[in-house]
Amino acid sequence: MKKDSTDLFEETQEQWDDRVDAMLRTMIVEAGLYALENEEPPPSFTRDQIGDFCGCSKDSIRRIEEEALRKVRLKLLQ
């Protein structure tokens, strides 16, 4: 196993980040399209649901959420 691996499949941190990012984008697009087609508001998801969809833990989703919010706050302060 590589030193920078995140799992048994020797996925690097960058590969993990890219995979989870792609899964999150897919989840958002699919939910948004479904809501538009059915004239409904978009659904809300729990961290558990998001983690299950992306194949990671709710703690990983929490960290991703915190980092995203930190980046948004920094942009708003500029």
C-alpha distance (Angstrom), angle and dihedral (degrees) to the residues before:
residue distance angle dihedral
M1 . . .
K2 3.80 . .
K3 3.80 120.6 .
D4 3.80 93.2 -120.3
S5 3.80 93.8 45.5
T6 3.81 119.5 126.8
D7 3.82 98.9 -164.4
L8 3.79 146.8 7.1
F9 3.82 90.9 -77.9
E10 3.82 91.4 63.2
E11 3.79 93.1 -114.3
T12 3.80 110.4 170.2
Q13 3.80 120.7 -134.9
E14 3.80 89.6 -106.4
Q15 3.81 91.6 51.9
W16 3.81 90.1 47.7
D17 3.82 91.0 49.6
D18 3.81 91.3 49.4
R19 3.82 92.8 47.3
V20 3.80 94.7 48.6
D21 3.81 91.4 44.5
A22 3.81 90.4 52.9
M23 3.81 91.3 47.7
L24 3.81 92.1 49.7
R25 3.80 91.0 50.0
T26 3.81 90.7 48.9
M27 3.80 91.8 49.7
I28 3.79 92.3 50.4
V29 3.81 94.5 46.3
E30 3.81 93.7 46.9
A31 3.81 92.6 47.9
G32 3.81 91.8 45.7
L33 3.79 94.0 49.5
Y34 3.79 91.7 47.6
A35 3.82 90.7 50.4
L36 3.82 92.2 48.7
E37 3.80 93.5 47.3
N38 3.80 91.5 50.2
E39 3.81 96.1 38.2
E40 3.80 91.1 -121.3
P41 3.77 131.9 132.0
P42 3.80 112.8 -97.9
P43 3.81 113.6 -92.2
S44 3.78 126.4 -109.5
F45 3.78 119.2 -127.2
T46 3.79 131.7 -154.4
R47 3.79 120.5 -130.0
D48 3.81 87.8 -110.3
Q49 3.82 91.3 55.9
I50 3.80 92.2 46.9
G51 3.80 91.6 46.8
D52 3.80 91.6 49.8
F53 3.80 91.1 50.6
C54 3.81 92.8 47.8
G55 3.78 96.2 39.8
C56 3.79 97.0 -117.9
S57 3.80 139.0 99.6
K58 3.78 127.3 -82.0
D59 3.82 86.8 -117.0
S60 3.80 89.7 60.1
I61 3.80 89.1 50.6
R62 3.82 89.9 49.0
R63 3.83 90.5 52.8
I64 3.82 91.2 47.8
E65 3.80 89.8 49.5
E66 3.81 92.9 48.8
E67 3.81 92.0 48.8
A68 3.82 91.8 48.4
L69 3.81 91.6 49.9
R70 3.81 90.5 47.9
K71 3.82 90.1 53.2
V72 3.82 92.3 48.0
R73 3.82 91.2 50.0
L74 3.81 91.1 50.3
K75 3.82 90.9 50.5
L76 3.80 91.8 48.9
L77 3.80 91.3 52.3
Q78 3.82 93.1 53.7
